[in-house]
Amino acid sequence: MRSGILAFVAGVWLLQQQALLPDLAWAWGLPLLATAYWLPRHQLLGAIRRGLLLGTLFGAGFLFAAAVAGQRMQDALPPAWEGVDIVLSGVVANLPVKTEHGQRFEFDVEQVITPGAQVPHHIQLNTYTTAFNGKPLPNAPRVLAGERWRFTVRLRRPHANANPHVFDLEAWFLERNLRAIGNVRDSADNRRLRVFVLRPGYAVEAVREAIALRIDRVLAGDSYAGVLKALVIGDQSAIPPVQWALYQRTGITHLISISGLHVTMLSGLAFALVYWLWRRSVRLTLRLPARRAAVLAGAFTALLYVLLAGFAVPAQRTLYMLLVVAVALWSGRVIAPTRVLLWALLVVVLLDPWAVLAAGFWLSFGAVAAMLFATTARVGKPHWLRAWLATQWAVTLALAPVLLLLFGQLSLVSPLANAFAIPLVSFGVTPLALAGSVPGMDWLLYAAHWLMAGCVWVLDWLARLPLALWQQPEPGAAAIMLALLGVLWLLLPRGFPARWVGALLILPALLTPAPHPAPGALLVTVLDVGQGLAVLVRTAHHALLFDTGPRYTAESDSGSRIIVPYLRGEGVTRLDGLIVSHDDNDHSGGALSVLREVPAGWLASSLPATHPALSAGVRSLRCVAGQHWQWDGVNFAVLHPTQASYDNASLKDNNRGCVLKVAAAGGSALLSADIEARDEAELLASVPEQLPATLLVAPHHGSRTSSTPDFVATVHPVITVFTVGYRNRFGHPRGDIVARYAGQGSRLLRSDSDGAVEVNFVPGQAPSVAAWRQTRQRYWQAGMR
């Protein structure tokens, strides 16, 4: 049965890697395989029978996930209803998240009032208190969990940026069953229909919201109020990026959520307390044995806490394991720990087939599996301290390959940080924060915050140690498999021969070399940052980033969300140069985040002296036409702006944007930022011989203010990339501009439909183009390409 569960889960995982959903008619083959298993034993060898059973369960997992996915994919927003005003009513389905300009929340649609409109049953909405121009919106609603509202909304399909090594937000939307994303329009018809809809799920969300509001009120403005909210109700939205960076660097992010350790701790406390009290009452003991009463209390406590957590995967896993243990204790049976883990694994996947796409799924189950492998079937009972250290060693070692694969980095101070933080957070901060959530217990929240502040002080000291964080390119599949085998080998009991071989098997994953172009070659990656620009240019031994994409909110930008994870995944640990073309947010918004995380040799820009990126401690200079250099046989030249443009106060930022030409033996690239027609004319007059290029990143995202006929004809690009946001409000790229490039015979790509675009220039070869949405197709991207 254990191998059967693993086969079923493997089938579910394989389905989530598919570009298209399979025909469910294949399900008719499963009964045939199952029937073959039940043939008389002498007619089939045991291994074949077992293989048939595992194959049947693998296929069952694959087709089960396909059926669930197909059903969910059918509940979609038709393209014809994107960007159209729709009137509907429904219920605020979760704890609303406060954003920079309003609120974000999930919404259960009960009625679509607009005639003929088709809307999915579960959507995500945003409210705004101000318009794009900063003007206040008088009808902006403030919603609470469980309220019924009538809204006028504009929706779009759940499209997100698509880049290698970056979190797949579209998959997350699918897992959360968010089949449309949209905004609440500023309308006088928006109104609350009912203060609260009494349903179990909404009641839980209302309790979570009440606790969140209480913590916000008591700890208003305190640094770690967001952490306490995460520990009590699983809401991590208020934790600032600077704190997340510290927790990642020290390897304790699993503690800054309602993890399995917290759930087990609370359940165990409830079990022990009820058991102790129950045994002291003869009357109660005669009605129900103390052990069974304690089991019920522990299971109920775990369920309540997991519901408070928003039913996150790590908490689910622990809940199901505790429920299996509770059933065993109730019945008096002894169940092997590995069986408990596998049954929990099966339940999680049955309830949520997309859980296998979450990093937390693999980290949480992997950690428990490592602990069981390292501690079960051992001779003798070790000292508690030795057992604790052995457990920490097993978890750290087992998760290292997974962390390198998922994040391209590994905290080397994690064992020390966890040895200190686990008992403090699990047995100090969390219980105090939970108790402090009860009205009248404000002082407990203050105590929890004080303890967390002390914990962070120690973590900050650890994070500053040399080599606190190991970063490298993401290892390949073969290296990861070898590393996992090496981990198992190292965790074998003492005395097992040649355990040192395990360390050798881990080395390939730790020594994965960063991919580099050959000398004289050029690799250009146009990242998908939405309505903005970020381009990584690499030669054999150098890397340059051109623009850094937009800032989305005060706490989020494309630098931290897209560029830095991509650089880590590619093994780019240092930028030799950074060019920020101009001050517009969609080009400079991520600069500070990039400079905080990745060392840079210099920063060239046309930014004003007050821009915060210029105070990041990096040597800065103006980009001026005529600057040029060579890296590894590849020539770089700045074509625009002129020195005189900095003295012309009447120029817009776009007209002062940096333009970079990169030329190699295998082709060239022209990065033109947001220049407009006047700047194109200036380039045509001053450096026409420099303009022809193999690859052109279209000026100003394909706006009509740029890409004049003369400019397009002179550049005559073989490949043109438009960097645009999905259904952007500017209408970029304009249809006539697209037609102009197509008329030149250029191959056209768009970041919103193709994702990140990588162009590889190799001497003596035609340039090769790889678009991320094409090279990594998944079924949930259907209609997004």
DRENKEMI-699166 format. One line per field, with one value per residue (C-alpha): residue in one letter; chain; x, y, z. Coordinates in steps of 0.5 Angstrom, whole numbers, always signed. Example, Ala and Ser with C-alpha at 12.3 -4.5 7.8 and 13.67 -1.06 7.14 Angstrom:
type: A	S
mol: A	A
xx: +25	+27
yy: -9	-2
zz: +16	+14
***
This chain:
type: M	R	S	G	I	L	A	F	V	A	G	V	W	L	L	Q	Q	Q	A	L	L	P	D	L	A	W	A	W	G	L	P	L	L	A	T	A	Y	W	L	P	R	H	Q	L	L	G	A	I	R	R	G	L	L	L	G	T	L	F	G	A	G	F	L	F	A	A	A	V	A	G	Q	R	M	Q	D	A	L	P	P	A	W	E	G	V	D	I	V	L	S	G	V	V	A	N	L	P	V	K	T	E	H	G	Q	R	F	E	F	D	V	E	Q	V	I	T	P	G	A	Q	V	P	H	H	I	Q	L	N	T	Y	T	T	A	F	N	G	K	P	L	P	N	A	P	R	V	L	A	G	E	R	W	R	F	T	V	R	L	R	R	P	H	A	N	A	N	P	H	V	F	D	L	E	A	W	F	L	E	R	N	L	R	A	I	G	N	V	R	D	S	A	D	N	R	R	L	R	V	F	V	L	R	P	G	Y	A	V	E	A	V	R	E	A	I	A	L	R	I	D	R	V	L	A	G	D	S	Y	A	G	V	L	K	A	L	V	I	G	D	Q	S	A	I	P	P	V	Q	W	A	L	Y	Q	R	T	G	I	T	H	L	I	S	I	S	G	L	H	V	T	M	L	S	G	L	A	F	A	L	V	Y	W	L	W	R	R	S	V	R	L	T	L	R	L	P	A	R	R	A	A	V	L	A	G	A	F	T	A	L	L	Y	V	L	L	A	G	F	A	V	P	A	Q	R	T	L	Y	M	L	L	V	V	A	V	A	L	W	S	G	R	V	I	A	P	T	R	V	L	L	W	A	L	L	V	V	V	L	L	D	P	W	A	V	L	A	A	G	F	W	L	S	F	G	A	V	A	A	M	L	F	A	T	T	A	R	V	G	K	P	H	W	L	R	A	W	L	A	T	Q	W	A	V	T	L	A	L	A	P	V	L	L	L	L	F	G	Q	L	S	L	V	S	P	L	A	N	A	F	A	I	P	L	V	S	F	G	V	T	P	L	A	L	A	G	S	V	P	G	M	D	W	L	L	Y	A	A	H	W	L	M	A	G	C	V	W	V	L	D	W	L	A	R	L	P	L	A	L	W	Q	Q	P	E	P	G	A	A	A	I	M	L	A	L	L	G	V	L	W	L	L	L	P	R	G	F	P	A	R	W	V	G	A	L	L	I	L	P	A	L	L	T	P	A	P	H	P	A	P	G	A	L	L	V	T	V	L	D	V	G	Q	G	L	A	V	L	V	R	T	A	H	H	A	L	L	F	D	T	G	P	R	Y	T	A	E	S	D	S	G	S	R	I	I	V	P	Y	L	R	G	E	G	V	T	R	L	D	G	L	I	V	S	H	D	D	N	D	H	S	G	G	A	L	S	V	L	R	E	V	P	A	G	W	L	A	S	S	L	P	A	T	H	P	A	L	S	A	G	V	R	S	L	R	C	V	A	G	Q	H	W	Q	W	D	G	V	N	F	A	V	L	H	P	T	Q	A	S	Y	D	N	A	S	L	K	D	N	N	R	G	C	V	L	K	V	A	A	A	G	G	S	A	L	L	S	A	D	I	E	A	R	D	E	A	E	L	L	A	S	V	P	E	Q	L	P	A	T	L	L	V	A	P	H	H	G	S	R	T	S	S	T	P	D	F	V	A	T	V	H	P	V	I	T	V	F	T	V	G	Y	R	N	R	F	G	H	P	R	G	D	I	V	A	R	Y	A	G	Q	G	S	R	L	L	R	S	D	S	D	G	A	V	E	V	N	F	V	P	G	Q	A	P	S	V	A	A	W	R	Q	T	R	Q	R	Y	W	Q	A	G	M	R
mol: A	A	A	A	A	A	A	A	A	A	A	A	A	A	A	A	A	A	A	A	A	A	A	A	A	A	A	A	A	A	A	A	A	A	A	A	A	A	A	A	A	A	A	A	A	A	A	A	A	A	A	A	A	A	A	A	A	A	A	A	A	A	A	A	A	A	A	A	A	A	A	A	A	A	A	A	A	A	A	A	A	A	A	A	A	A	A	A	A	A	A	A	A	A	A	A	A	A	A	A	A	A	A	A	A	A	A	A	A	A	A	A	A	A	A	A	A	A	A	A	A	A	A	A	A	A	A	A	A	A	A	A	A	A	A	A	A	A	A	A	A	A	A	A	A	A	A	A	A	A	A	A	A	A	A	A	A	A	A	A	A	A	A	A	A	A	A	A	A	A	A	A	A	A	A	A	A	A	A	A	A	A	A	A	A	A	A	A	A	A	A	A	A	A	A	A	A	A	A	A	A	A	A	A	A	A	A	A	A	A	A	A	A	A	A	A	A	A	A	A	A	A	A	A	A	A	A	A	A	A	A	A	A	A	A	A	A	A	A	A	A	A	A	A	A	A	A	A	A	A	A	A	A	A	A	A	A	A	A	A	A	A	A	A	A	A	A	A	A	A	A	A	A	A	A	A	A	A	A	A	A	A	A	A	A	A	A	A	A	A	A	A	A	A	A	A	A	A	A	A	A	A	A	A	A	A	A	A	A	A	A	A	A	A	A	A	A	A	A	A	A	A	A	A	A	A	A	A	A	A	A	A	A	A	A	A	A	A	A	A	A	A	A	A	A	A	A	A	A	A	A	A	A	A	A	A	A	A	A	A	A	A	A	A	A	A	A	A	A	A	A	A	A	A	A	A	A	A	A	A	A	A	A	A	A	A	A	A	A	A	A	A	A	A	A	A	A	A	A	A	A	A	A	A	A	A	A	A	A	A	A	A	A	A	A	A	A	A	A	A	A	A	A	A	A	A	A	A	A	A	A	A	A	A	A	A	A	A	A	A	A	A	A	A	A	A	A	A	A	A	A	A	A	A	A	A	A	A	A	A	A	A	A	A	A	A	A	A	A	A	A	A	A	A	A	A	A	A	A	A	A	A	A	A	A	A	A	A	A	A	A	A	A	A	A	A	A	A	A	A	A	A	A	A	A	A	A	A	A	A	A	A	A	A	A	A	A	A	A	A	A	A	A	A	A	A	A	A	A	A	A	A	A	A	A	A	A	A	A	A	A	A	A	A	A	A	A	A	A	A	A	A	A	A	A	A	A	A	A	A	A	A	A	A	A	A	A	A	A	A	A	A	A	A	A	A	A	A	A	A	A	A	A	A	A	A	A	A	A	A	A	A	A	A	A	A	A	A	A	A	A	A	A	A	A	A	A	A	A	A	A	A	A	A	A	A	A	A	A	A	A	A	A	A	A	A	A	A	A	A	A	A	A	A	A	A	A	A	A	A	A	A	A	A	A	A	A	A	A	A	A	A	A	A	A	A	A	A	A	A	A	A	A	A	A	A	A	A	A	A	A	A	A	A	A	A	A	A	A	A	A	A	A	A	A	A	A	A	A	A	A	A	A	A	A	A	A	A	A	A	A	A	A	A	A	A	A	A	A	A	A	A	A	A	A	A	A	A	A	A	A	A	A	A	A	A	A	A	A	A	A	A	A	A	A	A	A	A	A	A	A	A	A	A	A	A	A	A	A	A	A	A	A	A	A	A	A	A	A	A	A	A	A	A	A	A	A	A	A	A	A	A	A	A	A	A	A	A	A	A	A	A	A	A	A
xx: +0	+6	+9	+2	+1	+7	+5	-1	+2	+7	+1	-2	+5	+6	+0	+2	+7	+3	+2	-5	-10	-11	-17	-20	-22	-16	-19	-22	-16	-15	-20	-16	-10	-13	-17	-10	-7	-13	-11	-9	-2	+1	+0	+4	+10	+10	+14	+9	+3	+6	+8	+1	-2	+3	+2	-6	-5	+0	-5	-11	-7	-6	-13	-16	-12	-14	-21	-21	-16	-21	-27	-24	-21	-28	-30	-27	-28	-29	-25	-30	-32	-25	-25	-32	-36	-40	-45	-45	-47	-44	-40	-33	-30	-23	-20	-19	-11	-10	-6	-2	-9	-14	-16	-15	-20	-23	-30	-36	-40	-48	-51	-49	-54	-51	-55	-51	-45	-41	-37	-33	-36	-30	-26	-21	-22	-19	-21	-18	-19	-15	-15	-8	-8	-8	-15	-20	-25	-31	-35	-29	-32	-29	-31	-30	-30	-37	-41	-45	-44	-46	-41	-39	-33	-28	-25	-19	-17	-11	-5	+1	+9	+12	+20	+25	+26	+21	+14	+9	+3	-2	-1	-2	-9	-11	-10	-14	-19	-19	-21	-22	-18	-21	-22	-28	-31	-32	-40	-45	-49	-44	-47	-47	-53	-52	-47	-46	-47	-48	-44	-38	-33	-35	-35	-28	-25	-29	-26	-19	-21	-23	-16	-12	-16	-14	-7	-6	-10	-5	+1	+0	+6	+11	+16	+14	+6	+6	+10	+5	-1	+3	+4	-4	-8	-3	-3	+4	+2	+4	+11	+16	+21	+27	+24	+23	+30	+33	+29	+31	+38	+38	+33	+27	+22	+18	+17	+14	+8	+3	+8	+7	+11	+7	+0	+4	+6	-1	-5	+0	-1	-9	-8	-3	-8	-14	-11	-9	-15	-20	-16	-18	-25	-28	-34	-31	-27	-33	-36	-30	-23	-18	-14	-20	-22	-15	-15	-21	-18	-12	-15	-20	-15	-11	-17	-18	-11	-11	-17	-14	-8	-13	-12	-4	-1	+4	-1	-6	+0	+0	-7	-8	-2	-5	-12	-9	-5	-12	-16	-10	-10	-18	-18	-12	-8	-1	+1	+8	+10	+11	+4	+2	+6	+4	-4	-3	+1	-5	-11	-7	-6	-14	-16	-11	-8	-4	-1	+5	+7	+8	+15	+12	+9	+16	+19	+14	+14	+21	+23	+18	+21	+28	+26	+23	+29	+34	+31	+27	+29	+35	+38	+38	+35	+40	+40	+35	+40	+43	+37	+35	+41	+41	+34	+36	+42	+37	+33	+38	+42	+35	+32	+39	+38	+31	+32	+38	+33	+27	+31	+38	+41	+42	+43	+49	+47	+40	+42	+45	+39	+34	+37	+36	+29	+25	+24	+23	+18	+14	+14	+15	+12	+7	+3	+4	+1	-5	-7	-6	-11	-16	-19	-16	-10	-6	+0	+1	+2	+7	+11	+10	+13	+19	+21	+20	+25	+30	+30	+31	+37	+40	+38	+41	+48	+48	+46	+52	+57	+61	+58	+52	+48	+50	+48	+49	+45	+39	+42	+40	+35	+41	+45	+39	+37	+44	+44	+38	+41	+47	+43	+40	+46	+49	+43	+44	+46	+53	+57	+54	+60	+62	+58	+63	+60	+54	+58	+61	+54	+52	+58	+55	+49	+53	+58	+53	+57	+54	+52	+56	+56	+62	+68	+65	+58	+52	+46	+40	+34	+28	+25	+17	+16	+9	+9	+16	+23	+29	+34	+40	+46	+51	+58	+63	+65	+61	+53	+50	+43	+39	+33	+30	+22	+17	+15	+8	+7	+11	+13	+14	+17	+20	+27	+25	+20	+23	+30	+33	+30	+32	+39	+40	+37	+42	+48	+49	+52	+55	+53	+59	+54	+47	+44	+37	+35	+31	+26	+20	+17	+17	+24	+27	+22	+26	+33	+34	+32	+37	+42	+41	+41	+46	+53	+54	+61	+57	+51	+50	+43	+40	+36	+36	+40	+35	+33	+35	+38	+44	+45	+46	+53	+55	+59	+55	+55	+51	+50	+52	+52	+60	+61	+63	+67	+68	+67	+70	+70	+63	+62	+58	+56	+51	+48	+43	+42	+47	+51	+47	+40	+42	+42	+35	+30	+24	+26	+21	+25	+23	+27	+33	+33	+39	+40	+45	+47	+51	+54	+57	+60	+53	+49	+47	+42	+39	+36	+32	+28	+22	+25	+20	+20	+24	+30	+29	+30	+36	+39	+38	+42	+48	+49	+45	+51	+50	+42	+41	+40	+39	+34	+30	+27	+21	+22	+16	+13	+10	+7	+5	+10	+16	+18	+17	+17	+25	+27	+24	+27	+34	+34	+31	+31	+30	+27	+23	+20	+15	+15	+8	+3	-3	-9	-5	-9	-5	-7	+1	+3	-1	-4	-1	+6	+6	+4	+10	+15	+11	+12	+19	+19	+21	+19	+15	+15	+11	+12	+5	+4	+11	+14	+21	+25	+32	+36	+43	+48	+53	+59	+57	+50	+43	+41	+36	+30	+27	+20	+19	+11	+13	+19	+15	+8	+3	-4	-7	-3	-8	-11	-5	+0
yy: +0	+5	+4	+5	+11	+14	+11	+15	+22	+21	+20	+27	+30	+28	+31	+38	+38	+37	+42	+39	+36	+28	+25	+22	+16	+13	+12	+5	+2	+2	-3	-8	-7	-8	-14	-17	-16	-21	-27	-33	-32	-38	-34	-28	-27	-23	-17	-17	-17	-12	-7	-8	-5	+0	+2	+2	+7	+11	+12	+13	+19	+22	+21	+24	+30	+31	+30	+35	+40	+39	+41	+47	+50	+50	+55	+60	+68	+68	+73	+77	+79	+81	+89	+90	+93	+87	+88	+82	+80	+75	+74	+77	+70	+71	+76	+82	+84	+91	+94	+101	+103	+99	+92	+85	+79	+73	+73	+68	+70	+68	+72	+75	+81	+84	+80	+75	+76	+69	+70	+64	+62	+64	+71	+76	+83	+89	+96	+102	+109	+113	+113	+112	+120	+120	+123	+120	+115	+117	+111	+106	+101	+98	+91	+85	+78	+75	+81	+80	+86	+88	+91	+93	+90	+89	+82	+79	+72	+70	+72	+73	+74	+68	+67	+62	+61	+65	+63	+61	+66	+63	+56	+59	+62	+55	+52	+57	+57	+64	+64	+71	+77	+84	+91	+94	+100	+107	+106	+109	+102	+99	+97	+92	+88	+84	+85	+78	+71	+66	+60	+56	+58	+65	+65	+62	+68	+73	+71	+71	+78	+80	+77	+81	+88	+87	+85	+91	+96	+93	+93	+99	+101	+96	+92	+85	+86	+82	+76	+75	+76	+70	+66	+67	+67	+65	+72	+74	+80	+85	+82	+87	+85	+87	+82	+76	+77	+76	+70	+67	+68	+65	+59	+60	+62	+56	+58	+65	+61	+56	+50	+43	+44	+50	+45	+39	+43	+46	+40	+36	+42	+41	+33	+33	+39	+35	+28	+31	+34	+29	+23	+27	+26	+19	+21	+24	+18	+13	+16	+17	+14	+20	+18	+18	+25	+28	+25	+29	+35	+35	+33	+39	+44	+42	+43	+50	+52	+50	+53	+60	+59	+59	+52	+52	+46	+45	+46	+41	+36	+36	+36	+30	+26	+28	+26	+19	+18	+20	+15	+10	+12	+12	+5	+2	+1	+2	+5	+6	+13	+12	+10	+16	+20	+17	+17	+25	+25	+22	+26	+33	+31	+28	+35	+39	+36	+42	+42	+38	+45	+48	+49	+48	+41	+38	+42	+40	+32	+32	+35	+30	+24	+26	+26	+19	+16	+18	+17	+10	+3	+5	+1	+4	+11	+17	+23	+28	+33	+28	+26	+33	+35	+29	+31	+38	+35	+30	+36	+41	+35	+33	+39	+42	+39	+41	+48	+49	+46	+51	+57	+57	+58	+55	+58	+56	+59	+55	+50	+55	+59	+54	+51	+58	+60	+54	+53	+61	+62	+55	+55	+62	+67	+63	+61	+68	+71	+66	+68	+75	+75	+74	+81	+84	+80	+86	+85	+78	+81	+86	+80	+76	+82	+83	+76	+76	+83	+79	+73	+78	+81	+74	+72	+79	+78	+71	+73	+78	+72	+71	+66	+66	+64	+59	+61	+58	+56	+51	+44	+39	+34	+28	+32	+33	+25	+24	+29	+26	+19	+21	+24	+17	+14	+19	+18	+11	+8	+9	+3	+3	+2	+7	+13	+18	+16	+20	+26	+25	+24	+31	+34	+35	+39	+44	+45	+46	+51	+57	+57	+62	+64	+62	+67	+72	+70	+74	+72	+77	+75	+80	+79	+79	+84	+86	+94	+95	+93	+89	+86	+82	+82	+76	+75	+70	+73	+79	+81	+87	+89	+94	+97	+94	+94	+97	+98	+95	+97	+100	+93	+90	+91	+87	+87	+83	+79	+77	+80	+77	+70	+70	+72	+67	+61	+63	+63	+71	+73	+80	+85	+88	+94	+96	+101	+105	+108	+114	+115	+112	+107	+102	+102	+104	+101	+95	+98	+99	+92	+89	+93	+91	+84	+83	+87	+91	+94	+101	+104	+108	+112	+119	+119	+125	+126	+125	+118	+113	+108	+113	+113	+105	+105	+103	+108	+112	+116	+119	+115	+119	+118	+116	+111	+105	+99	+91	+85	+78	+80	+84	+91	+96	+103	+108	+112	+116	+121	+127	+131	+137	+134	+134	+141	+142	+142	+142	+135	+129	+123	+119	+123	+123	+115	+111	+107	+101	+98	+91	+88	+81	+76	+73	+79	+85	+88	+95	+97	+103	+104	+109	+114	+118	+120	+126	+122	+117	+122	+125	+118	+117	+124	+122	+115	+112	+106	+104	+103	+96	+91	+83	+84	+90	+91	+96	+103	+105	+98	+99	+106	+111	+116	+112	+107	+112	+109	+111	+108	+102	+101	+103	+98	+93	+88	+80	+80	+85	+84	+88	+89	+90	+88	+84	+88	+94	+101	+104	+99	+97	+95	+99	+95	+100	+99	+92	+92	+96	+91	+86	+89	+89	+81	+82	+76	+79	+77	+80	+79	+78	+72	+69	+71	+72	+72	+69	+70	+67	+70	+65	+66	+63	+61	+64	+67	+62	+64	+61	+64	+61	+60	+56	+52	+51	+50	+48	+46	+52	+57	+55	+62	+66	+65
zz: +0	+2	-5	-8	-5	-8	-15	-14	-12	-18	-23	-20	-20	-28	-30	-27	-32	-38	-43	-45	-41	-43	-46	-40	-45	-43	-36	-39	-39	-31	-30	-35	-31	-25	-27	-30	-22	-20	-25	-21	-18	-22	-28	-27	-23	-17	-20	-26	-21	-17	-23	-26	-19	-19	-26	-25	-19	-22	-28	-23	-20	-27	-29	-23	-23	-30	-29	-23	-27	-33	-29	-26	-32	-35	-30	-34	-36	-43	-47	-50	-42	-41	-39	-39	-34	-30	-25	-20	-13	-8	-1	+1	+2	+6	+10	+6	+5	+6	+0	-2	-5	-2	-1	-4	-3	-6	-8	-8	-14	-13	-18	-25	-26	-33	-38	-42	-38	-36	-29	-26	-19	-15	-17	-14	-13	-12	-9	-10	-6	-11	-18	-23	-23	-15	-15	-9	-11	-7	-8	-6	-1	+5	+6	+11	+11	+10	+8	+2	-4	-10	-15	-22	-24	-29	-30	-34	-34	-29	-33	-29	-31	-34	-33	-31	-24	-22	-18	-22	-20	-25	-22	-16	-18	-21	-14	-10	-16	-17	-25	-26	-23	-23	-20	-17	-21	-18	-18	-14	-15	-11	-4	+2	+1	+8	+14	+15	+11	+16	+13	+17	+12	+12	+20	+20	+16	+20	+26	+23	+21	+28	+31	+25	+27	+34	+33	+28	+34	+40	+36	+31	+28	+32	+27	+28	+28	+22	+24	+30	+25	+21	+27	+29	+23	+17	+14	+12	+8	+13	+13	+10	+4	+9	+14	+9	+7	+14	+15	+8	+9	+16	+14	+19	+14	+16	+23	+20	+19	+22	+21	+23	+29	+32	+30	+34	+40	+41	+40	+45	+50	+49	+50	+56	+59	+58	+60	+67	+68	+66	+70	+77	+76	+77	+74	+67	+67	+68	+62	+57	+58	+60	+54	+49	+52	+51	+44	+42	+45	+41	+35	+36	+38	+31	+27	+30	+29	+22	+20	+23	+19	+13	+11	+9	+6	+12	+17	+13	+13	+20	+21	+17	+21	+27	+25	+23	+30	+34	+30	+32	+39	+40	+37	+41	+35	+33	+26	+24	+23	+15	+14	+18	+13	+7	+9	+10	+4	+0	+3	+2	-6	-6	-3	-7	-13	-14	-8	-11	-15	-8	-5	+2	+0	-2	+4	+9	+7	+6	+13	+16	+12	+14	+21	+21	+16	+21	+28	+27	+27	+31	+37	+44	+46	+45	+50	+48	+46	+42	+39	+38	+34	+30	+28	+26	+22	+18	+16	+14	+10	+7	+5	+2	-5	-5	-3	-8	-14	-12	-10	-12	-5	+2	+9	+12	+19	+18	+23	+29	+27	+28	+34	+37	+34	+34	+41	+42	+37	+38	+45	+47	+41	+38	+45	+48	+41	+41	+48	+47	+41	+47	+49	+55	+54	+51	+55	+52	+45	+48	+51	+44	+40	+45	+45	+37	+37	+41	+36	+30	+34	+34	+27	+24	+28	+24	+18	+18	+19	+13	+8	+11	+5	-1	-8	-14	-21	-20	-21	-26	-25	-25	-20	-15	-16	-14	-8	-5	-6	-2	+3	+4	+5	+10	+14	+15	+22	+24	+22	+15	+11	+6	+9	+6	-1	+0	+1	-6	-9	-6	-9	-16	-14	-10	-15	-21	-26	-28	-35	-39	-47	-51	-52	-57	-56	-53	-49	-49	-44	-44	-38	-37	-32	-35	-37	-36	-38	-36	-40	-38	-43	-42	-45	-43	-37	-36	-34	-35	-33	-37	-33	-27	-29	-25	-17	-16	-9	-3	-1	-8	-15	-20	-18	-12	-15	-22	-23	-17	-17	-24	-23	-17	-22	-27	-23	-24	-17	-19	-24	-28	-30	-29	-34	-32	-38	-35	-29	-31	-25	-31	-32	-25	-20	-19	-18	-11	-10	-15	-12	-5	-7	-12	-12	-18	-21	-23	-25	-31	-32	-33	-26	-23	-17	-12	-14	-8	-13	-13	-6	-6	-5	-12	-17	-21	-28	-33	-39	-45	-53	-55	-49	-51	-48	-50	-46	-48	-56	-55	-57	-52	-54	-51	-57	-53	-50	-51	-46	-48	-46	-39	-39	-43	-37	-42	-44	-42	-38	-44	-49	-44	-44	-45	-51	-52	-58	-57	-62	-63	-69	-69	-69	-65	-60	-60	-53	-54	-48	-48	-54	-58	-65	-64	-61	-67	-71	-67	-68	-75	-76	-72	-72	-77	-78	-71	-72	-76	-71	-71	-64	-63	-56	-59	-57	-52	-51	-58	-57	-63	-60	-63	-68	-74	-81	-82	-76	-77	-84	-82	-76	-80	-74	-75	-68	-65	-58	-55	-47	-45	-39	-41	-43	-41	-40	-46	-51	-53	-57	-62	-68	-74	-70	-70	-77	-79	-76	-79	-86	-85	-84	-77	-72	-67	-60	-54	-47	-45	-49	-50	-43	-42	-49	-49	-56	-56	-61	-63	-68	-75	-73	-74	-67	-63	-60	-54	-51	-44	-45	-51	-48	-41	-43	-38	-39	-35	-39	-45	-48	-44	-50
***
